[in-house]
Amino acid sequence: MSIEKLFSKRRQIRAAWDQKKIPTKKQVHNLLDRTLQISPSKQNLFPFKIHAYGPDNVEERETVGKICTLYQTGSVNHWDDAKTNGTIITNEGEFNINDLVIDDEGNDYRIAPWVLVFESRLCEPNNFVKEYSDLHNDYSRFSQTDPERFRDMCNTKLSCIEVGMYLQTLAGLCLENDIGISYIRSFPEWRWAGKRSEYNKDGNKHGNDWSTLPDITEQPLMVAQLGYVANRLDTFRSNSTNDGRGHWENKPDIDTIVQFKD
Protein backbone atom coordinates (compact mmCIF):
# COMPACT_ATOMS: atom_id res chain seq x y z
CA MET A 1 0.00 0.00 0.00
CA SER A 2 1.31 3.47 -0.88
CA ILE A 3 2.02 5.92 1.92
CA GLU A 4 -0.80 8.14 0.62
CA LYS A 5 -3.36 5.34 0.80
CA LEU A 6 -2.02 4.24 4.18
CA PHE A 7 -2.47 7.61 5.84
CA SER A 8 -5.84 8.18 4.16
CA LYS A 9 -7.13 5.32 6.35
CA ARG A 10 -6.53 7.21 9.60
CA ARG A 11 -9.52 8.61 11.48
CA GLN A 12 -9.81 10.30 14.84
CA ILE A 13 -11.54 7.55 16.83
CA ARG A 14 -13.76 8.75 19.67
CA ALA A 15 -16.27 6.05 20.53
CA ALA A 16 -15.31 2.80 18.83
CA TRP A 17 -12.27 1.27 20.53
CA ASP A 18 -12.42 -2.53 20.51
CA GLN A 19 -12.37 -3.72 24.13
CA LYS A 20 -11.85 -7.40 23.27
CA LYS A 21 -9.14 -7.32 20.61
CA ILE A 22 -6.33 -5.35 22.25
CA PRO A 23 -2.71 -4.76 21.17
CA THR A 24 -0.30 -6.49 23.54
CA LYS A 25 2.38 -4.69 25.52
CA LYS A 26 4.96 -6.38 23.30
CA GLN A 27 3.25 -5.04 20.18
CA VAL A 28 3.05 -1.49 21.52
CA HIS A 29 6.65 -1.57 22.76
CA ASN A 30 7.76 -2.76 19.32
CA LEU A 31 5.85 0.05 17.58
CA LEU A 32 7.27 2.70 19.91
CA ASP A 33 10.82 1.37 19.53
CA ARG A 34 10.60 1.15 15.75
CA THR A 35 9.27 4.70 15.67
CA LEU A 36 12.23 5.87 17.76
CA GLN A 37 14.66 4.36 15.27
CA ILE A 38 13.28 6.20 12.24
CA SER A 39 11.67 9.39 13.57
CA PRO A 40 13.70 12.62 13.23
CA SER A 41 14.94 14.52 16.28
CA LYS A 42 17.43 17.36 16.65
CA GLN A 43 20.75 15.72 17.57
CA ASN A 44 18.68 12.53 18.08
CA LEU A 45 18.01 13.56 21.69
CA PHE A 46 14.20 13.15 21.70
CA PRO A 47 13.42 15.68 24.48
CA PHE A 48 10.23 14.02 25.69
CA LYS A 49 9.08 11.09 27.79
CA ILE A 50 6.16 8.77 27.02
CA HIS A 51 3.98 7.30 29.76
CA ALA A 52 2.26 4.26 28.24
CA TYR A 53 -0.92 3.20 30.06
CA GLY A 54 -2.36 -0.10 28.89
CA PRO A 55 -5.17 -2.52 29.68
CA ASP A 56 -3.91 -3.09 33.24
CA ASN A 57 -3.89 0.66 33.98
CA VAL A 58 -7.64 1.21 34.07
CA GLU A 59 -7.54 3.97 36.68
CA GLU A 60 -4.81 5.93 34.90
CA ARG A 61 -6.55 5.72 31.52
CA GLU A 62 -9.82 6.93 33.02
CA THR A 63 -7.94 9.72 34.82
CA VAL A 64 -6.38 10.92 31.57
CA GLY A 65 -9.84 10.94 30.00
CA LYS A 66 -11.11 13.17 32.81
CA ILE A 67 -8.11 15.48 32.41
CA CYS A 68 -8.84 15.82 28.67
CA THR A 69 -12.26 17.28 29.49
CA LEU A 70 -12.05 21.04 29.10
CA TYR A 71 -15.70 21.35 28.07
CA GLN A 72 -18.93 20.12 29.62
CA THR A 73 -19.96 18.27 26.47
CA GLY A 74 -18.08 16.84 23.53
CA SER A 75 -14.87 16.01 25.36
CA VAL A 76 -12.67 12.96 24.97
CA ASN A 77 -14.30 9.85 26.48
CA HIS A 78 -17.35 11.90 27.52
CA TRP A 79 -19.08 12.51 24.22
CA ASP A 80 -22.34 14.34 24.98
CA ASP A 81 -23.07 12.27 28.07
CA ALA A 82 -24.21 15.45 29.84
CA LYS A 83 -27.22 15.90 27.53
CA THR A 84 -30.44 15.58 29.51
CA ASN A 85 -31.97 12.79 27.45
CA GLY A 86 -28.73 11.34 26.04
CA THR A 87 -30.08 11.62 22.48
CA ILE A 88 -28.05 12.84 19.53
CA ILE A 89 -29.24 13.50 16.00
CA THR A 90 -26.91 13.07 13.03
CA ASN A 91 -27.16 12.53 9.28
CA GLU A 92 -27.00 8.82 10.06
CA GLY A 93 -30.09 8.93 12.27
CA GLU A 94 -31.11 9.53 15.88
CA PHE A 95 -29.25 7.65 18.59
CA ASN A 96 -29.04 7.32 22.34
CA ILE A 97 -25.47 7.98 23.41
CA ASN A 98 -25.32 4.82 25.55
CA ASP A 99 -26.36 2.69 22.58
CA LEU A 100 -23.29 4.01 20.78
CA VAL A 101 -20.62 3.65 23.42
CA ILE A 102 -21.74 0.96 25.90
CA ASP A 103 -22.53 -2.64 25.01
CA ASP A 104 -24.53 -5.27 26.89
CA GLU A 105 -21.37 -6.46 28.66
CA GLY A 106 -20.62 -3.00 29.99
CA ASN A 107 -17.70 -2.27 27.66
CA ASP A 108 -17.15 1.46 27.24
CA TYR A 109 -15.96 2.07 23.69
CA ARG A 110 -14.86 5.62 24.52
CA ILE A 111 -11.87 4.32 26.51
CA ALA A 112 -8.87 3.44 24.36
CA PRO A 113 -6.95 0.27 25.31
CA TRP A 114 -3.67 2.21 25.25
CA VAL A 115 -3.16 5.85 26.25
CA LEU A 116 0.18 7.60 25.70
CA VAL A 117 0.99 10.78 27.62
CA PHE A 118 3.96 12.80 26.34
CA GLU A 119 5.79 15.15 28.70
CA SER A 120 8.98 17.24 28.55
CA ARG A 121 12.26 15.55 29.46
CA LEU A 122 15.75 16.69 30.41
CA CYS A 123 18.05 14.83 28.01
CA GLU A 124 21.37 13.26 28.82
CA PRO A 125 24.09 14.52 26.42
CA ASN A 126 24.69 11.90 23.75
CA ASN A 127 27.97 11.25 21.95
CA PHE A 128 27.52 14.05 19.41
CA VAL A 129 26.64 16.65 22.04
CA LYS A 130 29.72 15.73 24.10
CA GLU A 131 32.05 15.76 21.10
CA TYR A 132 30.72 19.05 19.75
CA SER A 133 30.81 20.75 23.14
CA ASP A 134 34.38 19.62 23.79
CA LEU A 135 35.52 20.57 20.29
CA HIS A 136 34.20 24.14 20.52
CA ASN A 137 34.61 24.51 24.28
CA ASP A 138 30.96 25.50 24.40
CA TYR A 139 28.61 23.54 26.64
CA SER A 140 25.60 25.87 26.39
CA ARG A 141 24.31 25.27 22.87
CA PHE A 142 22.01 22.31 23.49
CA SER A 143 19.11 23.48 25.66
CA GLN A 144 17.63 19.97 25.67
CA THR A 145 20.45 18.88 27.99
CA ASP A 146 20.57 21.99 30.18
CA PRO A 147 18.74 21.65 33.54
CA GLU A 148 18.28 25.43 33.63
CA ARG A 149 16.82 25.79 30.13
CA PHE A 150 15.09 22.60 29.00
CA ARG A 151 11.73 23.84 30.30
CA ASP A 152 11.93 27.24 28.53
CA MET A 153 9.59 28.16 25.68
CA CYS A 154 12.24 27.74 22.97
CA ASN A 155 12.85 24.12 23.90
CA THR A 156 9.14 23.48 24.51
CA LYS A 157 8.41 24.50 20.92
CA LEU A 158 11.12 22.12 19.73
CA SER A 159 9.76 19.29 21.89
CA CYS A 160 6.20 19.79 20.59
CA ILE A 161 7.41 19.69 16.97
CA GLU A 162 9.35 16.51 17.62
CA VAL A 163 6.41 14.86 19.39
CA GLY A 164 4.34 15.64 16.31
CA MET A 165 6.91 14.08 13.99
CA TYR A 166 7.21 11.05 16.26
CA LEU A 167 3.43 10.58 16.32
CA GLN A 168 3.16 10.88 12.54
CA THR A 169 5.76 8.15 12.16
CA LEU A 170 4.05 6.04 14.81
CA ALA A 171 0.73 6.50 13.01
CA GLY A 172 2.16 5.02 9.83
CA LEU A 173 3.45 1.94 11.65
CA CYS A 174 0.13 1.56 13.49
CA LEU A 175 -1.89 1.81 10.28
CA GLU A 176 0.32 -0.84 8.67
CA ASN A 177 -0.81 -3.13 11.49
CA ASP A 178 -4.49 -2.08 11.34
CA ILE A 179 -4.20 -0.28 14.68
CA GLY A 180 -6.07 2.99 15.13
CA ILE A 181 -4.43 6.09 16.57
CA SER A 182 -5.96 9.34 17.82
CA TYR A 183 -4.39 12.57 19.08
CA ILE A 184 -5.52 14.78 21.97
CA ARG A 185 -4.36 18.26 22.97
CA SER A 186 -7.46 19.34 24.89
CA PHE A 187 -6.08 19.50 28.43
CA PRO A 188 -4.91 22.11 30.99
CA GLU A 189 -1.66 23.83 30.02
CA TRP A 190 1.58 24.13 31.99
CA ARG A 191 3.92 27.04 31.25
CA TRP A 192 7.36 27.46 32.79
CA ALA A 193 7.75 30.57 34.95
CA GLY A 194 11.53 30.72 34.93
CA LYS A 195 12.02 33.46 37.50
CA ARG A 196 9.97 31.52 40.05
CA SER A 197 11.42 28.18 38.94
CA GLU A 198 8.00 26.57 38.75
CA TYR A 199 5.21 25.88 36.30
CA ASN A 200 2.12 28.03 35.92
CA LYS A 201 -0.57 25.33 35.88
CA ASP A 202 -3.99 25.97 34.39
CA GLY A 203 -7.00 24.51 36.13
CA ASN A 204 -9.87 22.63 34.50
CA LYS A 205 -13.41 23.98 34.74
CA HIS A 206 -15.11 20.67 34.00
CA GLY A 207 -12.57 17.87 34.34
CA ASN A 208 -9.54 16.94 36.41
CA ASP A 209 -6.17 18.67 36.61
CA TRP A 210 -2.84 16.99 35.92
CA SER A 211 -2.33 16.81 39.69
CA THR A 212 -4.62 13.76 39.63
CA LEU A 213 -1.96 11.86 37.65
CA PRO A 214 1.17 11.95 39.87
CA ASP A 215 3.32 10.37 37.14
CA ILE A 216 3.37 13.70 35.31
CA THR A 217 6.02 15.96 36.81
CA GLU A 218 7.07 17.98 33.75
CA GLN A 219 5.08 19.89 31.14
CA PRO A 220 2.45 17.70 29.39
CA LEU A 221 2.84 17.97 25.62
CA MET A 222 0.41 15.56 23.97
CA VAL A 223 -1.90 12.62 24.56
CA ALA A 224 -2.43 9.81 22.05
CA GLN A 225 -4.68 6.75 22.01
CA LEU A 226 -3.97 3.38 20.41
CA GLY A 227 -6.08 0.31 19.81
CA TYR A 228 -7.99 -1.73 17.29
CA VAL A 229 -11.10 -0.05 15.95
CA ALA A 230 -14.34 -1.80 16.87
CA ASN A 231 -16.76 -2.86 14.15
CA ARG A 232 -19.53 -0.61 15.40
CA LEU A 233 -20.94 2.84 14.76
CA ASP A 234 -18.79 5.74 15.85
CA THR A 235 -20.87 8.73 14.81
CA PHE A 236 -18.23 11.04 16.29
CA ARG A 237 -15.31 9.74 14.24
CA SER A 238 -13.56 12.35 12.13
CA ASN A 239 -14.82 12.81 8.59
CA SER A 240 -12.66 14.78 6.18
CA THR A 241 -13.69 12.92 3.02
CA ASN A 242 -17.51 12.72 2.78
CA ASP A 243 -19.58 15.89 2.62
CA GLY A 244 -22.75 13.80 2.65
CA ARG A 245 -22.16 12.45 6.15
CA GLY A 246 -22.32 14.19 9.52
CA HIS A 247 -19.40 15.98 11.19
CA TRP A 248 -17.72 16.75 7.88
CA GLU A 249 -14.35 18.38 8.55
CA ASN A 250 -13.90 20.10 5.22
CA LYS A 251 -10.30 21.07 4.51
CA PRO A 252 -9.05 24.39 3.15
CA ASP A 253 -8.06 24.68 -0.49
CA ILE A 254 -4.36 24.06 -1.21
CA ASP A 255 -4.01 27.64 -2.52
CA THR A 256 -5.03 28.88 0.91
CA ILE A 257 -2.17 26.96 2.48
CA VAL A 258 0.58 27.21 -0.14
CA GLN A 259 1.79 30.34 -1.93
CA PHE A 260 4.43 29.95 -4.62
CA LYS A 261 6.69 32.95 -5.22
CA ASP A 262 7.11 34.05 -8.84
Residue pairs with C-beta under 8 A, 6 or more apart in sequence:
1 176
3 172
6 172
6 175
6 176
7 171
7 172
7 175
8 241
9 175
10 171
10 175
10 180
10 181
11 180
11 229
11 237
11 238
11 239
12 182
12 183
12 237
12 238
13 112
13 180
13 182
13 225
13 227
13 229
13 234
13 237
14 76
14 79
14 110
14 182
14 234
14 236
14 237
15 79
15 100
15 101
15 109
15 110
15 234
15 235
15 236
15 237
16 109
16 229
16 230
16 232
16 233
16 234
16 237
17 109
17 110
17 111
17 112
17 113
17 180
17 225
17 227
17 228
17 229
17 230
18 109
18 113
18 227
18 228
18 229
18 230
18 231
19 107
19 108
19 109
19 111
19 113
19 230
20 107
21 228
22 55
22 113
22 114
22 227
22 228
23 113
23 114
23 179
23 226
23 227
23 228
25 54
27 177
27 179
28 52
28 54
28 114
28 226
31 170
31 173
31 174
31 177
31 179
31 226
32 50
32 52
32 170
34 173
35 166
35 169
35 170
35 173
36 46
36 166
38 169
39 46
39 162
39 165
39 166
39 169
39 170
40 162
40 165
41 47
41 162
41 165
41 166
42 144
42 158
42 162
43 126
43 128
43 129
43 142
43 144
44 126
44 128
45 123
45 126
45 129
45 142
45 144
45 145
46 121
46 123
46 162
46 166
47 120
47 121
47 122
47 123
47 144
47 150
47 155
47 158
47 159
47 162
48 118
48 119
48 120
48 121
48 159
48 162
48 163
48 166
48 221
49 118
49 119
49 120
49 121
49 218
50 116
50 117
50 118
51 116
51 117
51 118
51 119
51 215
51 216
52 114
52 115
52 116
53 60
53 61
53 64
53 114
53 115
53 116
53 117
54 113
54 114
55 113
55 114
57 115
60 115
60 213
60 215
61 111
61 112
61 115
62 77
62 111
63 208
63 212
63 213
64 115
64 117
64 213
64 223
65 76
65 77
65 78
65 110
65 111
65 115
66 77
66 207
66 208
66 212
67 187
67 188
67 204
67 207
67 208
67 209
67 210
67 212
67 213
68 75
68 76
68 77
68 184
68 186
68 187
68 207
68 223
69 75
69 76
69 77
69 78
69 186
69 204
69 206
69 207
69 208
70 186
70 187
70 188
70 204
70 205
70 206
70 207
71 186
71 206
72 82
72 206
73 79
73 80
73 81
73 82
73 83
74 80
75 186
75 206
75 207
76 110
76 184
76 186
77 108
77 110
77 111
78 110
79 97
79 101
79 110
79 236
80 86
80 88
80 97
81 97
83 97
86 96
86 97
86 98
87 94
87 95
87 96
87 97
88 94
88 95
88 96
88 97
88 100
88 235
89 95
90 235
90 246
90 247
91 244
91 245
91 246
92 233
92 235
92 245
92 246
95 233
95 235
100 109
100 232
100 233
100 234
100 235
101 108
101 109
101 110
102 108
102 109
103 109
109 230
109 232
109 234
112 182
112 225
112 226
112 227
113 226
113 227
113 228
114 225
114 226
114 227
115 223
115 224
115 225
115 226
116 223
116 224
116 225
116 226
117 213
117 215
117 216
117 220
117 222
117 223
118 163
118 220
118 221
118 222
118 223
118 224
119 216
119 217
119 218
119 219
119 220
119 221
120 150
120 151
120 155
120 156
120 159
120 218
120 219
120 221
121 150
121 159
121 218
122 144
122 145
122 147
122 150
123 142
123 144
123 145
123 150
124 145
125 133
125 142
125 145
129 142
129 145
132 141
133 139
133 141
133 142
140 146
143 149
143 150
143 152
143 154
143 155
143 158
144 150
144 155
144 158
144 159
149 155
151 192
151 194
151 199
151 218
151 219
152 192
152 194
153 191
153 192
156 192
156 219
156 221
159 221
160 221
160 222
163 221
163 222
164 222
167 181
167 183
167 222
167 224
170 181
170 224
171 181
174 180
174 181
174 226
175 181
178 228
179 226
179 227
179 228
180 225
180 226
180 227
180 228
180 229
181 224
181 225
181 226
182 224
182 225
183 222
183 223
183 224
184 222
184 223
184 224
184 225
185 222
185 223
187 204
187 210
187 220
187 223
188 201
188 202
188 203
188 204
188 209
188 210
189 201
189 202
190 199
190 200
190 201
190 202
190 210
190 219
190 220
191 199
191 200
191 219
192 199
192 200
192 219
193 199
193 200
199 219
201 209
201 210
201 211
203 209
210 216
210 220
235 246
235 247
236 247
237 247
238 247
238 249
239 245
239 246
239 247
239 248
239 249
240 248
240 249
240 250
240 251
242 248
243 250
